[in-house]
Amino acid sequence: MTFDRSRRGSDPRQAAEAAFRAVTRKTPEGPAPQAAKPAVPGLRETVSLRLDRDVLDHFQQDGPGWQERINAALRRAAGL
């Protein structure tokens, strides 16, 4: 008794291999994708940043909120 594959519409193994090839195919090279915007508007990210002592003193001299003042100055400098 032989197994007749012609009765099946598609071979599951071939379908699985085609799906695997489609997922693992390298994407064509092109322009670099834009950095993704945060999913939550206004979300802040913690970073480590080295600043000159006099710059840090300038922003800290008015007390609490110095990180927000640095952020605002960076946004203005970046034109955002």
JOSUL-V589247 format. One record per helix or strand of 3 or more residues. SS is the DSSP state (A for helix, B for strand). FROM is the first residue (numbers start at 1). TO is the last residue. If there is no record, write none. Layout:
SS&FROM&TO  SS&FROM&TO
//
This chain:
A&5&7  A&12&24  A&53&60  A&66&78
//
